[in-house]
Amino acid sequence: MDRMTRRGDRPLASLMRRWLAHWPALLLPLVAAGTINLLGTPVPQILIILAVCLAAVAPAESAKLTHLALFGYGAYGLFKLHSLEIYESMPVRYGLVTAARLTRPIPGGIQLTARTTGFAAMLGEAVLFLALAGCLLAVSDAPGGRAVRRAVAQLRGSDGEPRTVPPLLLIPVIFLCEELFSERLWFGGHSVSSVLALLAFAAALALIRWFPQLAAVAAVAGFLVLGLYGIPWGMRWVLSGGGYPGVGNAPHFGFVLLDGGSSELLAGLQGIVLLGFGAALAPRLLRWGADMQLAERAHTLTQRVDRLTRTRSDATSTAVAELRRIERDLHDGAQARLVAVGMSLRAAEQLMTASPEAALALIGEARETSSRALADLRDLVRGIYPPVLADRGLADAVRTLALDTPMPVETDITLDGEPPMPIAAAVYFGIAEILTNAVRHSGADKVEIGIGYAGGLLRATVTDDGVGGADASRGTGLAGVERRMATFDGLLAVSSPPGGPTIIALEVPCELDSTDAARTAWQEKSPASRA
């Protein structure tokens, strides 16, 4: 029974783990429930059922929609708030707040609007939902989340980003400005003003995308101006001993509805915060160029470290594979032949007195076996460093390689010196592999090889007029050439459209030595020359 109970609990436990991993999905039904008093029946009930089903069945997808739902709920709250102030008379329950527009008659038949405290609380809730949506966006993989996380990193100076002014701050500045003039922009009865408001948002997005420094300057200037706008309201509250009663359509200043009384104090405090935030960000604008250069250098260094780490791992794996190949070749080739030589000589020694002719035959067989063993050793050494490369240098070695290729190969090699032996060997074997692929797979009639040196880079290109379609990512020999080049911080570039031609370039940074000195050093160090 316990085992059956545990088996039955597994789906529930798995679902609980999924909910905990995607906890924002649990907020989606709550947002849907908040529309009960905003929308007419049966729309809220349908939204709640859909939100619960989506959160239960697909919590990952539901979590990605939560911030959009919060954005929509906050924006709709602002819309209802403005509509209540202008033309609606029925109370509205928004979240935990009930807001209403009340009127009272005065002598002369005039209706005077009297606001309740629900307006300020409704404004605060709407802005809070918008802020919560932004926070969820920063921790999600939804579209726009990466931009928000980068803005936070720029603000804090983390994740490789310098402590600069995030251009994305221009969005809340535009929002605060448009809320300040919302009665004229959105509810003024003129479509031109609404179009201008939308164009302001579009211009802000364009500045953030293509002119980030200008967007950062505009954001800082906006915070300073908004701060200077809010501080006089606080001073007015202090000087009047509690503020003045508000009349008419009061403006919205961030989290505050300026309808008189304590709202003026809140506006002053909010102005101090905005002014201080803008003043703290302003010095960063003066260091913008230096910080961006530092960030670019840090990004480049990070990429280089990642590349070096990857190439070091590849070089280690290649070296281990090469050692295993040498060990296998020695064990299966030269070592086996030398063992056979020893056995033949031992048998000849035993037969020397009894059967001299048989002993001489065994000695001759041992001599032939030793010759094969020597040939195996030379082939093995040639696979490490070809003798022609050590004796004649890279240029002549590639020309010899071209002569041995069973198709016409033209060479254009201009080198004033010799690269270091490991780099020359990597380039030589890379060209050899490319020529082998051209012979086997390209169907080319002619191959051209060019090698030159400029700007501290040794560059080799191999061009054939074959059918094309070469790709280093398919696991062919080109992938091995690419790893060999990466060991020396080099690059392999392939251009091989269908139908050809195929152009493969090898590029590796190095310094050239004088030919005679480099060749002498090679001959002293190369095992191929000693063999």
C-alpha positions in Angstrom: 0.0 0.0 0.0 2.8 2.4 0.9 4.5 1.7 -2.5 1.2 2.3 -4.3 0.8 5.6 -2.4 4.3 6.7 -3.3 3.6 5.9 -6.9 0.4 7.9 -6.8 2.2 10.8 -5.3 4.8 11.0 -8.0 2.7 13.0 -10.5 1.6 15.4 -7.8 5.2 15.9 -6.7 6.4 16.4 -10.2 3.6 19.0 -10.8 4.6 20.8 -7.5 8.3 20.9 -8.7 7.2 22.4 -12.0 5.0 25.0 -10.2 7.9 25.9 -8.0 10.3 26.2 -10.9 7.8 28.4 -12.8 6.2 30.2 -9.8 5.0 33.3 -11.8 2.4 31.0 -13.4 0.6 31.0 -10.1 0.0 34.8 -10.4 -1.9 34.5 -13.7 -5.2 33.2 -12.1 -4.9 36.0 -9.6 -4.6 38.6 -12.3 -7.6 37.0 -14.1 -9.6 37.2 -10.8 -8.9 40.9 -10.6 -10.9 41.5 -13.7 -14.2 40.4 -12.0 -15.2 44.0 -11.2 -13.6 45.6 -14.3 -15.2 43.5 -17.1 -18.7 42.5 -17.7 -19.9 38.9 -17.1 -19.1 36.2 -18.2 -15.7 37.4 -19.5 -13.9 37.3 -16.0 -15.1 33.8 -15.3 -13.9 32.6 -18.7 -10.5 34.3 -18.1 -10.2 32.7 -14.7 -10.9 29.2 -16.0 -8.4 29.6 -18.8 -5.7 31.0 -16.5 -6.2 28.1 -14.0 -6.1 25.5 -16.8 -3.0 27.0 -18.4 -1.2 27.3 -15.1 -2.0 23.7 -14.2 -1.2 22.1 -17.6 1.6 24.3 -18.9 3.2 26.3 -16.1 6.3 27.2 -18.1 4.2 28.8 -20.9 1.9 30.4 -18.3 4.9 32.0 -16.5 6.0 33.6 -19.8 2.5 35.2 -20.1 2.3 36.5 -16.5 4.3 39.6 -17.0 2.1 40.5 -20.1 -1.0 40.0 -18.0 0.4 42.3 -15.3 1.3 44.9 -17.9 -2.2 44.7 -19.3 -3.8 44.9 -15.9 -1.7 47.9 -14.8 -2.4 49.7 -18.1 -6.1 49.0 -17.8 -6.1 50.3 -14.3 -4.6 53.6 -15.5 -7.2 53.8 -18.2 -10.1 53.2 -15.8 -8.7 55.8 -13.4 -8.6 58.5 -16.1 -12.0 57.6 -17.4 -13.4 57.9 -13.9 -11.9 61.3 -13.5 -13.4 62.6 -16.8 -16.7 61.0 -17.8 -17.6 57.8 -15.8 -19.7 58.1 -12.7 -20.0 54.4 -11.6 -17.6 53.2 -8.9 -14.9 50.8 -10.0 -13.3 48.1 -7.8 -9.7 47.6 -9.0 -7.7 45.0 -7.0 -8.2 45.9 -3.3 -9.4 49.4 -4.0 -12.7 50.9 -4.8 -12.6 54.3 -6.6 -15.5 56.5 -7.5 -16.2 60.0 -8.9 -18.7 61.8 -6.7 -20.4 65.1 -7.4 -22.3 67.4 -5.2 -24.6 70.3 -6.2 -23.9 73.8 -5.1 -26.2 76.9 -5.4 -26.6 77.9 -9.0 -27.1 74.3 -10.4 -23.4 73.6 -10.8 -22.0 70.1 -10.2 -18.7 70.2 -8.3 -16.5 67.1 -8.4 -15.4 65.7 -5.0 -12.7 63.0 -5.2 -12.3 60.2 -2.7 -9.1 58.6 -1.5 -9.7 55.7 -3.8 -8.2 57.5 -6.7 -4.7 57.8 -5.2 -4.8 54.2 -4.0 -6.0 53.0 -7.5 -3.1 54.9 -9.1 -0.6 53.4 -6.7 -1.9 49.8 -7.4 -1.8 50.3 -11.2 1.8 51.6 -11.1 2.7 48.8 -8.7 1.4 46.2 -11.2 3.4 47.8 -13.9 6.5 47.7 -11.8 5.9 44.1 -10.8 5.6 43.2 -14.5 8.9 44.8 -15.2 10.5 42.8 -12.3 9.1 39.5 -13.6 10.3 40.4 -17.1 13.9 40.8 -15.7 14.0 37.2 -14.4 12.2 35.5 -17.3 13.2 34.3 -20.8 10.3 36.2 -22.4 11.0 38.7 -25.2 12.5 41.8 -23.7 13.8 40.1 -20.6 17.4 40.1 -21.8 17.2 43.9 -22.4 15.9 44.5 -18.9 18.6 42.3 -17.4 21.3 44.1 -19.3 19.9 47.5 -18.1 20.1 46.2 -14.5 23.6 45.0 -15.1 24.6 48.4 -16.6 23.0 50.1 -13.6 24.9 47.9 -11.1 28.1 47.4 -13.0 27.9 43.6 -13.1 28.0 40.7 -15.6 30.8 42.4 -17.6 28.8 45.6 -18.1 30.3 49.0 -16.9 28.5 51.2 -14.5 26.7 53.4 -17.1 23.3 54.9 -17.6 21.0 52.2 -19.1 19.3 53.7 -22.2 16.2 51.7 -21.3 15.6 54.2 -18.5 14.1 56.5 -21.1 10.9 54.3 -21.1 9.9 55.1 -17.5 10.8 58.8 -18.1 8.5 58.9 -21.1 5.8 57.2 -19.1 6.0 59.6 -16.2 5.9 62.6 -18.6 2.9 61.3 -20.5 1.1 60.5 -17.2 1.8 64.1 -16.1 -0.1 65.3 -19.2 -2.4 62.3 -19.7 -5.6 64.4 -19.5 -4.5 66.3 -22.6 -2.7 63.5 -24.5 -5.1 60.6 -24.1 -8.5 62.1 -23.0 -8.4 65.5 -24.5 -10.7 64.5 -27.3 -8.1 65.2 -30.0 -6.6 62.2 -31.9 -3.6 64.3 -32.8 -2.5 64.4 -29.2 -2.8 60.6 -28.9 -0.7 60.2 -32.0 1.9 62.5 -30.6 2.1 60.4 -27.4 2.5 57.2 -29.4 5.2 58.9 -31.5 7.0 59.9 -28.3 7.2 56.2 -27.3 8.3 55.2 -30.8 11.0 57.9 -30.8 12.2 56.7 -27.4 12.5 53.1 -28.7 14.4 54.3 -31.7 16.9 56.3 -29.6 17.4 53.2 -27.3 18.0 51.0 -30.4 20.2 53.2 -32.6 21.4 56.1 -30.4 21.9 54.6 -26.9 24.1 57.5 -25.6 21.6 60.1 -26.6 18.8 58.0 -25.0 20.9 57.9 -21.8 21.3 61.7 -21.8 17.6 62.2 -22.4 16.8 59.8 -19.5 19.0 61.6 -17.0 17.7 65.0 -18.1 14.1 63.6 -17.7 14.8 62.5 -14.1 16.3 65.8 -13.3 13.4 67.8 -14.8 10.8 65.6 -13.2 12.5 65.9 -9.8 12.6 69.7 -10.1 8.9 69.6 -11.0 7.9 67.6 -7.8 10.0 69.4 -5.2 7.9 72.7 -5.4 4.8 70.7 -4.6 6.4 69.5 -1.4 7.5 73.1 -0.6 4.0 74.3 -1.2 2.7 71.7 1.4 5.3 72.9 4.0 4.6 76.6 3.4 0.8 76.2 3.6 0.9 74.0 6.6 -0.9 71.0 5.1 -1.5 71.9 1.4 -4.5 73.2 -0.5 -7.6 71.3 -1.4 -7.6 70.1 -5.0 -10.1 71.0 -7.6 -10.6 70.0 -11.2 -8.7 67.4 -13.1 -5.5 66.9 -11.0 -2.3 65.6 -12.8 -0.7 62.3 -12.1 2.9 62.5 -10.9 4.3 59.0 -10.7 2.8 57.3 -7.8 0.9 60.4 -6.7 -2.4 62.0 -7.7 -1.9 65.8 -7.1 -5.4 66.4 -5.7 -4.2 68.6 -2.7 -3.4 67.9 0.9 -0.9 65.2 1.7 -0.4 64.3 -2.0 1.7 67.5 -2.3 4.1 66.2 0.4 4.3 62.8 -1.4 5.0 64.6 -4.7 7.8 66.5 -3.0 9.4 63.4 -1.6 9.1 61.7 -5.0 10.7 64.7 -6.6 13.6 64.5 -4.2 14.1 60.8 -5.1 13.9 61.5 -8.9 16.3 64.4 -8.6 18.8 62.4 -6.5 18.6 59.5 -8.9 19.2 61.7 -11.9 22.1 63.5 -10.1 23.7 60.2 -9.2 23.5 59.0 -12.9 24.7 62.3 -14.4 28.5 61.8 -13.7 28.3 58.4 -15.5 27.6 60.3 -18.7 31.0 62.0 -18.6 32.7 58.5 -18.4 30.5 57.0 -21.1 33.2 56.7 -23.8 35.8 55.3 -21.5 33.4 52.9 -19.8 32.1 51.6 -23.1 35.7 51.1 -24.4 36.5 49.2 -21.1 33.4 47.1 -21.5 34.3 46.3 -25.1 37.8 45.3 -24.1 36.4 43.2 -21.3 34.0 41.5 -23.7 36.8 40.8 -26.1 39.0 39.4 -23.4 36.2 37.2 -22.2 35.7 35.8 -25.7 39.5 35.3 -26.0 39.7 33.5 -22.7 36.7 31.3 -23.7 38.4 30.6 -27.0 41.8 29.8 -25.4 40.1 27.5 -22.9 38.3 25.6 -25.7 41.4 25.4 -27.9 43.5 24.3 -24.9 41.1 21.4 -24.4 41.2 20.6 -28.1 45.0 20.7 -28.2 45.2 18.4 -25.2 42.8 16.0 -26.8 44.7 16.1 -30.1 48.0 15.6 -28.3 46.6 12.5 -26.5 45.2 11.1 -29.7 48.5 11.7 -31.5 50.5 10.0 -28.7 48.1 7.0 -28.9 48.5 6.8 -32.6 52.3 6.9 -32.3 52.2 4.2 -29.6 49.9 2.1 -31.7 52.1 2.5 -34.8 55.2 1.6 -32.8 53.6 -1.4 -31.2 52.0 -2.8 -34.4 54.8 -1.8 -36.8 58.4 -1.2 -35.8 58.2 -3.0 -32.4 56.7 -6.2 -34.0 59.4 -6.2 -36.7 62.2 -5.7 -34.2 60.9 -8.6 -32.1 60.9 -10.7 -35.3 64.5 -9.7 -36.0 65.5 -10.8 -32.5 63.8 -14.1 -32.9 65.4 -14.7 -36.3 68.8 -13.9 -35.0 68.3 -16.2 -32.0 67.3 -19.0 -34.3 70.2 -18.3 -36.6 72.6 -18.5 -33.7 71.2 -21.9 -32.7 71.5 -23.2 -36.3 74.9 -21.7 -37.1 76.8 -25.0 -36.3 74.2 -27.5 -37.4 72.9 -25.8 -40.6 74.9 -22.8 -41.7 72.8 -22.3 -44.8 69.6 -22.1 -42.8 71.2 -19.7 -40.4 72.3 -17.5 -43.3 68.7 -17.5 -44.6 67.4 -16.4 -41.3 70.1 -13.7 -41.1 69.0 -12.4 -44.5 65.3 -12.5 -43.4 66.3 -10.5 -40.2 68.1 -7.9 -42.4 65.0 -7.4 -44.6 62.8 -7.2 -41.5 65.1 -4.6 -39.9 64.9 -2.6 -43.2 61.1 -2.6 -43.0 61.3 -1.6 -39.3 63.5 1.4 -40.3 61.0 2.3 -43.0 58.2 2.2 -40.5 60.1 4.5 -38.2 60.8 6.9 -41.0 57.1 7.0 -42.0 56.2 7.6 -38.4 58.6 10.5 -38.0 57.5 11.8 -41.4 53.9 11.9 -40.0 55.2 14.1 -37.1 57.5 16.5 -39.1 58.1 15.7 -42.8 61.8 15.8 -43.7 61.2 18.1 -46.6 59.6 20.6 -44.3 62.6 20.5 -41.9 65.2 20.5 -44.7 63.8 23.0 -47.2 61.2 25.1 -45.3 57.5 25.7 -45.7 57.5 27.1 -49.2 59.4 24.3 -50.8 57.6 21.7 -48.8 54.2 23.0 -50.1 55.6 23.0 -53.7 56.7 19.4 -53.3 53.3 18.6 -51.9 51.8 20.2 -55.0 54.0 18.2 -57.3 52.9 15.0 -55.7 49.2 15.8 -56.1 47.5 13.9 -59.0 46.0 17.1 -60.5 47.4 20.4 -61.8 48.3 22.6 -58.8 49.6 26.2 -59.2 51.4 27.8 -56.3 52.0 31.5 -55.5 54.2 31.6 -52.4 55.9 34.8 -51.1 57.6 34.4 -47.8 60.6 36.4 -46.6 61.3 34.0 -43.8 60.2 30.9 -42.0 57.5 30.6 -39.4 58.1 28.6 -36.2 58.3 24.9 -36.8 55.0 23.9 -35.0 53.0 26.6 -37.0 54.7 25.6 -40.3 53.8 21.9 -39.6 50.2 22.8 -38.8 49.9 24.9 -42.0 51.6 22.1 -44.1 49.3 19.3 -42.8 46.3 21.6 -43.2 47.1 22.2 -46.9 47.8 18.5 -47.3 44.4 17.6 -45.9 42.7 20.3 -48.1 44.4 18.9 -51.2 43.4 15.4 -50.3 39.7 16.5 -50.0 40.0 18.3 -53.3 41.3 15.2 -55.0 38.7 12.9 -53.5 35.5 14.9 -53.3 35.6 18.2 -55.3 35.8 16.9 -58.8 38.1 19.9 -59.6 40.3 20.2 -62.6 42.8 22.7 -61.1 43.9 23.8 -57.6 45.6 27.1 -56.7 47.7 27.5 -53.5 48.7 30.9 -52.2 50.8 31.6 -49.1 51.8 35.1 -47.9 52.6 37.1 -44.8 51.4 40.5 -43.8 50.5 42.3 -40.6 51.8 39.6 -38.3 49.6 36.9 -40.0 50.6 33.9 -42.0 47.8 33.3 -44.6 47.4 30.4 -46.9 44.5 29.9 -49.4 43.6 26.8 -51.4 41.2 27.4 -54.3 39.7 24.7 -56.5 37.1 24.9 -59.3 35.1 21.8 -58.1 31.5 21.3 -57.3 31.7 23.1 -53.9 29.7 22.2 -50.8 32.7 21.9 -48.4 31.7 22.4 -44.8 33.9 22.2 -41.7 31.0 21.4 -39.4 30.2 18.0 -41.0 33.0 16.3 -39.1 35.2 15.9 -42.1 39.0 16.5 -42.2 38.4 20.2 -42.3 37.2 20.0 -38.6 40.6 18.6 -37.7 42.4 21.3 -39.6 40.3 23.9 -37.8 41.2 22.4 -34.4 44.9 22.3 -35.4 44.8 26.0 -36.4 42.9 27.0 -33.2 45.8 25.6 -31.1 47.9 28.5 -32.4 45.0 31.0 -32.2 44.5 30.6 -35.9 41.4 30.5 -38.0 39.9 28.4 -40.8 37.5 30.1 -43.2 35.6 28.2 -45.9 33.7 29.6 -48.8 32.2 26.8 -50.9 28.8 27.6 -52.5 27.1 24.8 -54.5 28.7 24.7 -57.9 32.0 26.1 -56.6 34.5 27.5 -56.5 35.8 26.4 -53.1 38.1 28.8 -51.3 39.6 27.6 -48.0 41.8 30.1 -46.0 44.2 29.4 -43.1 45.3 32.3 -41.0 47.5 32.1 -38.0 49.4 34.9 -36.1 53.2 34.4 -36.0 56.6 36.0 -36.6 58.9 35.0 -39.4 62.6 34.3 -38.9 65.3 34.6 -41.4 65.3 31.5 -43.7 68.8 30.3 -43.0 68.6 30.7 -39.2 65.2 29.1 -39.0 66.1 26.2 -41.2 69.3 25.5 -39.2 67.3 25.5 -36.0 64.8 23.2 -37.6 67.5 20.7 -38.7 69.0 20.7 -35.2 65.6 20.1 -33.5 63.7 18.0 -36.0 63.6 14.3 -35.4 62.9 13.9 -39.2 66.3 15.2 -40.1 68.1 13.0 -37.6 66.2 10.0 -38.9 
